[in-house]
Amino acid sequence: MLDELRVQYEEARQSKHEHANVENVQQIDLRLRSALRWLEKAVMYLDELQPPIEHRFDLGHGLVFESPRFSHGSVGKHTRRSIGFPVLDEINIYYEISVAKSLTIDVARGGVALAQKALDDARLQYTSHCVEDPPGVVLRCTISVPPVIPAMISFHADYQTGVVTVTLVNVDRLDRVTLEFPSNAIEEPVLEDLVRFILGRNDAFLHRAPLAGIRGRSST
């Protein structure tokens, strides 16, 4: 009985401690609104400058997008009502990565579906021109990918846990990465590291938080 009570007691203490560390609704909302204003300015400048991006966007099989640059960025938001007033619970950054030229992929019959799935997963637009034999069986396909990579970054706040989930899509590679930050970490130094990461200057942003679902562990 004492062992059972001790376990319940320790769990209750841990729960209270974690709850005490969670910022209140107003604090989280204030942080996100401040981040929104900062990101709007940063994306506006990036959109005008269209600086080069020092990441490698590789489709495999030696097919790499050349000379990527930041292009056509915008920032959106989503609000909801909490305890009687609207709070900001999501920030979305959308931008395009322009590259020097389109890619052409020649795919044999057995690899067409796999190649198309990889392009769909990366949210890349493409057109296919397939050669068929007289019975209508595909022999090979030529897939053309326009010189544009869509990218997205979202901040989603959980006001109960105080966790801000940041999802990166096609930011440093053709893939998705999700990190979890405590709300009090969403400050200007983190946002500056995010912009540096977008441009490929360094990867410090990835070391600031664990991957989603891996609490208390580094993302390295």
N, C-alpha and C positions, 0 to 999 in steps of 0.2 A: 504493500500500500504506500509506504513512504517513497519507494522508488518511483511509482506512478505519479505521486503528487509532485515529486521533485522535477520530473520531466515536464509536467504540465506547467509548473511554476516557472521553469527556465524558458519554456516556449512563450508564456505570457509576458515575461520580462523582455524577451527579444522582440516580440511584437510591439510592445509599448515603446521600446527604444527606437525601432525602425520608424514608427509613426511619428515620434517626436522629431526625427530628423527630416521629415517631409515638410517642405515649405507650404504655406497656406495658399489658398486659391488666388488671392490678390497678388502675392509675391510671384507666383509662377506666371500669371497673366502679364504682370509688369515686365518680367524678363523676356517673355516671348514678343511682346510688343516692341521692346527696345531692340531685340534681335531683328525683328521684321524691318524696322526703319533702317538699321545698319545694312542689312542685306539688300534692301531696295537700292540704296545708294551704290553699294559695291557692284551689283549687277548692272546698274545703269552705266557705270564707268567701264566695266568690262565689255558691255555691249557696244559702246562707242569705240573703245580701243581695239577690240578683237585681237587680243594678244595670242602668241603661240602657246600651245599646250605641250608640255614635255612628257607626255605619257605615250605608251605604245599600244595601239589598238589593233590587235592581231586576230584575224579570222582563222588562223591555222593554215597549214599547207603552204607556208611562205607568203600568204596574202596579208599584207599590212597596209593600213590606211596611212598615207604619206602627209606630212606637214599639217597636223591638226591645229586648229585655231578656235578660240571661243567665238560664238556667233549667236545673235538673236536670243538674248536672255530675257526672262520675265519672272516676277515674283507674285505668287498668289497666297491667299490665306483662307482659313475656315474658322468660323466662330460658332459657339453654342452657348446656351444659357446654363448657368450654374449658380445656385443659391440666389436666384432672382436677378442676375445681371449677366450680360454677354461676356464670355471669356474667349480668348484666342487659344485654340487647341491644335492648330495645324498651320504650318508654313510650307509652301511648295515653291521650289525653284526649278524652272524649266529653261533649258537652253539647248542650242544645237552646236555641234562640233563640226565645223567645215573642214574638209580635207582637200588636198591638191587635185585629186582626180578620182573618178569612179573606179570600182573594181569589177573585173570580169572573171567569173569562175566557170571552168569547164568541168562538169561532173558526169561520171559514168552512170549507167542505169541504176546500179545498186546503191549509189550514194545520194541520189536526188532527195529523197525524203529526209535523210539525216541532215543534209546541207540546208534545206528549207527550214527544218526545225531549229537549227542553230541560229539562223537569221531571224526567225520569228521570236525566239527567246531573247535575242539582243534588241528587239524592236526595230530592226532595220527594214526599210523598204527595199524591194527588189522586183525585178521582172525576170521571167524565165522564157527561154526559147528552146523547145525540145524537138529533137529529131526522132521520128518513129519509123518502124518498119511497116510494110504493107498491112499486116494484121492489126496495127495500131499499138504495138508494144514500144515503149520508150527505150531508145538506144542510148541517148546521152542528152544532156541539157546544158545550155549556156545561161548562167545566171548573172545579171548585171545589178550591181549595188550602187545607187547614187552616192555622190561625195558628201553625204551628211550623216552624222551620228546623233540621234536624239539622246539627251541626258536629262536626269531629274534627280533632285535632292529634296527629301521631305523631312520636316521636324514634326513629330506627333507627340503631344503631351498627355500623359495619364495623370490627372489631377489627384487621384487617390493615392497612387504610389510615389508621385513626384518624379517619375522616370520620363525622360524625353527620348523617344526612339528616333534615330536619324537613319534614313534609308538612302543609299547612294546607288544610282542606276547608270551604268556606262560612264562613270566619272573618271576612273583611272584605268579601266579595262572594260571589255564587253561582258559585264557581269553585274550582279547585285550584291551589295554588302550592307548589313544592318548593324548599327551600334546603339548602345544604351548609355545615356548620360543622366546623372542626377540633375534636376532642374537648376540647381545653383551653379552648375558648371557652364551654363549657356551664357557666357560673357564674351566680351570683345576679343580676348586672346584666342578663344576657341574659334570664333568666326574668322579671325585673321588666318589661323591655321587652315581652316576650311578653304578659303580662297587660294592660299598657297598650294593646297592639295589639288584643287581644281586645275590649276595651271601646271601642276607637276613639279613645283619647286622643291617640295619635300613631302614626306608622309607623316609628319608629326601628328596630324589630325587623327590618324588611325590608332595612335598610341595613347590617346587621351581617354579612351573608353573601351570596355569589353564588347565583344560581339554580342548581339542580342541572344538572350537565353543562357549566357555564360557569366553569371554574376560573380564579381569578386576576382575575375581572372583577366589578365592582360590579353589584348587582341594580337599580340606579337607571337 
